[in-house]
Amino acid sequence: MSNETVEDEMYVEDGLMSQDEDIERASRSLKAMSHPLRLKILCILGDREISVQEIVDQVGTSQSNISQHLGILRDKGILATRKDANRVYYRVGDSRTLRLIGMMQDVFCSS
């Protein structure tokens, strides 16, 4: 087998493995986003950074319920957090997810 063939096979394997990892990540993200309340939170967030209290005010459910759903989205790598004194701010942590949320907002969240 020539060096070119070996390099081509390695590239294909690396490409497939990378693609499989991306597919797994997308699957986990979509599963986490599939709950109606989590979708609503993501539509509210969009490309902004918002405090938990602002999310509670806009969603209209209890803080403990919101916190539970925010925790799921954070644990799945969809959201990132920043603490400022006694407030926690959330934002979408991945640019690919942000693009997906933008598309979802265009399709599902507009009035």
C-alpha positions as CSV (number, residue, x, y, z in Angstrom):
1,M,0.0,0.0,0.0
2,S,1.4,3.4,-0.9
3,N,1.8,6.2,1.5
4,E,-0.9,8.2,-0.3
5,T,-3.4,5.3,0.1
6,V,-2.6,5.0,3.8
7,E,-2.9,8.8,4.3
8,D,-6.2,8.8,2.4
9,E,-7.6,6.0,4.5
10,M,-6.5,7.7,7.7
11,Y,-8.2,10.9,6.5
12,V,-11.4,9.1,5.7
13,E,-11.4,7.3,9.2
14,D,-10.6,10.6,11.0
15,G,-13.3,12.4,9.0
16,L,-15.9,9.7,9.8
17,M,-14.9,9.6,13.4
18,S,-15.2,13.4,13.6
19,Q,-18.5,13.2,11.8
20,D,-19.8,10.6,14.2
21,E,-18.8,12.7,17.2
22,D,-20.6,15.7,15.7
23,I,-23.7,13.6,15.1
24,E,-23.6,12.3,18.7
25,R,-23.3,15.8,20.0
26,A,-26.1,17.1,17.8
27,S,-28.3,14.2,18.9
28,R,-27.6,14.9,22.6
29,S,-28.3,18.6,22.0
30,L,-31.5,18.1,20.1
31,K,-32.7,15.7,22.7
32,A,-32.0,18.2,25.5
33,M,-33.7,21.0,23.5
34,S,-36.8,18.9,22.7
35,H,-38.7,19.8,25.9
36,P,-41.2,22.7,25.3
37,L,-40.0,24.7,28.3
38,R,-36.4,24.3,27.3
39,L,-37.2,25.4,23.7
40,K,-39.0,28.4,25.1
41,I,-35.9,29.3,27.2
42,L,-33.7,29.0,24.2
43,C,-36.0,31.2,22.1
44,I,-35.9,33.8,24.9
45,L,-32.1,33.6,25.2
46,G,-31.3,33.7,21.5
47,D,-27.9,35.4,21.2
48,R,-28.2,37.3,24.4
49,E,-27.0,36.7,27.9
50,I,-29.8,36.8,30.4
51,S,-30.1,36.3,34.2
52,V,-32.1,33.5,35.7
53,Q,-34.6,36.0,37.1
54,E,-35.2,37.5,33.7
55,I,-35.8,34.1,32.3
56,V,-38.2,33.3,35.1
57,D,-40.1,36.6,34.5
58,Q,-40.4,35.9,30.8
59,V,-41.3,32.2,30.9
60,G,-43.7,32.5,33.8
61,T,-43.0,29.5,35.9
62,S,-41.1,28.9,39.2
63,Q,-37.5,29.6,39.6
64,S,-36.8,26.1,40.7
65,N,-38.4,24.7,37.6
66,I,-36.4,27.1,35.4
67,S,-33.2,26.2,37.2
68,Q,-33.8,22.5,36.7
69,H,-34.2,23.0,32.9
70,L,-31.3,25.4,32.8
71,G,-29.1,22.8,34.5
72,I,-30.0,20.2,31.9
73,L,-29.1,22.6,29.1
74,R,-25.9,23.5,30.8
75,D,-24.9,19.9,31.5
76,K,-25.4,19.0,27.9
77,G,-23.1,21.8,26.8
78,I,-25.8,23.9,25.3
79,L,-25.6,26.8,27.8
80,A,-22.7,28.6,29.4
81,T,-22.9,30.6,32.7
82,R,-21.4,33.6,34.2
83,K,-21.7,34.6,37.8
84,D,-21.8,38.3,38.8
85,A,-22.3,38.8,42.6
86,N,-25.4,36.8,43.4
87,R,-26.8,36.6,39.9
88,V,-26.2,33.9,37.4
89,Y,-26.3,34.8,33.7
90,Y,-26.9,32.2,30.9
91,R,-26.0,32.3,27.2
92,V,-25.8,29.8,24.4
93,G,-22.2,28.4,24.7
94,D,-21.7,27.0,21.2
95,S,-21.8,28.9,17.9
96,R,-23.4,26.0,16.0
97,T,-26.1,25.7,18.6
98,L,-26.6,29.4,18.4
99,R,-27.1,29.2,14.6
100,L,-29.6,26.3,15.1
101,I,-31.5,28.4,17.7
102,G,-31.6,31.3,15.3
103,M,-33.2,29.1,12.7
104,M,-35.7,27.8,15.3
105,Q,-36.5,31.3,16.3
106,D,-37.2,32.3,12.7
107,V,-39.4,29.3,12.2
108,F,-41.1,28.8,15.5
109,C,-40.6,31.8,17.9
110,S,-41.7,34.7,15.7
111,S,-45.2,36.1,16.0
